[in-house]
Amino acid sequence: VTRHQLVVVGDGPAGLALAHHTHQLGVDTVVVGRGAPWAATYGAWADGSLGAYEAALAVTAATVAVGACEHRLQPRYGVFDNEQLRSMLAAGLTIRTGHVAGVQHFTWGSRVLLADGGHLDGAVVVDASGSQPVLAEPSATREPPPMQTAYGLVLDERPQVAGDGVVLMDWRQPQAGAATFLYVVPLPDSTWLVEETSLATNTPPPFGELRSRLAARLGADLTANALHVEHVAIPMRPRIPSLDQPVVGFGAAAGYVHPATGYSVTASLRAASRVAAAVDGAIREPDPRRRARAIWHEVWPAEARRVRALHDFGLRALLDLGPHAGQFFDAFFDQPTERWMPYLRIDATVGEITAAMRAVFRAAPWPVRRRLALRNPSALTRIVR
Ligand SMILES: Cc1cc2nc3c(=O)[nH]c(=O)nc-3n(C[C@H](O)[C@H](O)[C@H](O)COP(=O)(O)OP(=O)(O)OC[C@H]3O[C@@H](n4cnc5c(N)ncnc54)[C@H](O)[C@@H]3O)c2cc1C
């Protein structure tokens, strides 16, 4: 039986990104995944933080956000060409198609069990199987997480709504009801995605309501004309799992989901080389538990854990904004790019996050400040002081 140095479970963006970097470092790596296409549209900022992966952003365009007024945003924003990104990451990798069903731990490492009766042995096993991880234990939560939901249509041309380019969020409300926003982005095959999105909430509006709000914006329900209909439901408030477990998590499986946006792909792409270096360093450690722990601490370094606590606080404030969300984002996008952009990254510094929070709080109108302060006034005072 071949014993690999690293078995990566999951052939999504996170699993392949990590494997790409460990392979480059000479770590004997095998990926196991279902081989399913990447169906989601991954949006990202062309902000220079993605290095070579920026070449896989198929279309980037000038972007606006609209609250009570319009903000022209820099840098440009775009959508990955999933096939191009996947082939960049998968080049040279050993990928086995299979369905992972379980894991067993031994003194030498771990055995990944496949549903077809086969197995793969590794000194280290990384679970990158997405937000419902198959092997890594997510942190236990008592309440269901808030959900970000969206109803989207892929259309063969851009509908006449909110200008002619990318719309990150348009908070002008098309009708009464829960506050939702419009998202418009061009896709790699020259089609357009238009989406009515409800930011994280404990009471997400039903898809039927999102559909009718989108129809109200577009002047008609274009569902019948759509090339594809997208129903998005992303669980938010992703917890940091226990860092003391034998299977290391990565990507959404490790809680790499931004508590405000639901995005995770760029965070995984940026973290992959750092975590790969930790894998490379840890495989020389004889005790498998210590190996796993050393890597976990690079998946979630102390600074990133502190940032997550601040983002969780920010999410709780967002949940309370209700009809004031547009005014909040006016204050947010009124800030210079270098102030608001780090807030959208899970790998920013504590200083960058608190500076963004402080600036937005100071710029926000009183009704928004009151809402932001409502839940946890003492924590907010510490942050904005
Ligand atoms: C409609 C939609 C739109 C989104 N838009 C964005 C966006 O614009 N930007 C962004 O960053 N994020 C977005 N997200 C969130 C994003 O999809 C996920 O956060 C991202 O896919 C996580 O990447 P990952 O590689 O960690 O996990 P996944 O993409 O979930 O990949 C996990 C892989 O593991 C495989 N797998 C799972 N279980 C097993 C098993 N038992 N055995 C073998 N293989 C297995 C799966 O087949 C899958 O390929 C969106 C989500 C949705 C639903």
The ligand as an ORCA input file, in Angstrom:
! r2SCAN-3c Opt
* xyz 0 1
  C     -24.497     29.802     -5.450
  C     -23.316     30.133     -4.600
  C     -22.545     31.259     -4.922
  C     -21.367     31.519     -4.203
  N     -20.623     32.581     -4.582
  C     -19.402     32.735     -3.999
  C     -18.512     33.756     -4.453
  O     -18.850     34.549     -5.321
  N     -17.265     33.835     -3.904
  C     -16.894     32.978     -2.924
  O     -15.754     33.054     -2.453
  N     -17.727     32.042     -2.455
  C     -18.982     31.908     -2.955
  N     -19.819     30.961     -2.476
  C     -19.412     30.155     -1.373
  C     -18.508     29.074     -2.004
  O     -19.275     28.231     -2.818
  C     -17.901     28.156     -1.093
  O     -17.492     28.884      0.016
  C     -16.694     27.486     -1.827
  O     -17.157     26.635     -2.838
  C     -15.878     26.773     -0.820
  O     -14.783     26.152     -1.488
  P     -14.189     24.814     -0.882
  O     -13.204     24.328     -1.858
  O     -13.781     25.058      0.517
  O     -15.428     23.813     -0.815
  P     -16.340     23.268     -2.014
  O     -16.328     24.180     -3.167
  O     -17.649     22.909     -1.400
  O     -15.555     21.959     -2.473
  C     -15.610     20.771     -1.740
  C     -15.357     19.629     -2.684
  O     -15.306     18.420     -1.941
  C     -16.037     17.421     -2.617
  N     -16.584     16.520     -1.617
  C     -17.511     16.781     -0.671
  N     -17.779     15.684      0.056
  C     -16.989     14.699     -0.444
  C     -16.829     13.321     -0.121
  N     -17.524     12.727      0.856
  N     -15.936     12.601     -0.838
  C     -15.228     13.179     -1.846
  N     -15.351     14.481     -2.191
  C     -16.237     15.223     -1.499
  C     -17.139     18.157     -3.359
  O     -17.526     17.416     -4.510
  C     -16.468     19.468     -3.716
  O     -15.890     19.463     -4.982
  C     -21.007     30.685     -3.148
  C     -21.809     29.594     -2.801
  C     -22.953     29.322     -3.505
  C     -23.814     28.150     -3.100
*
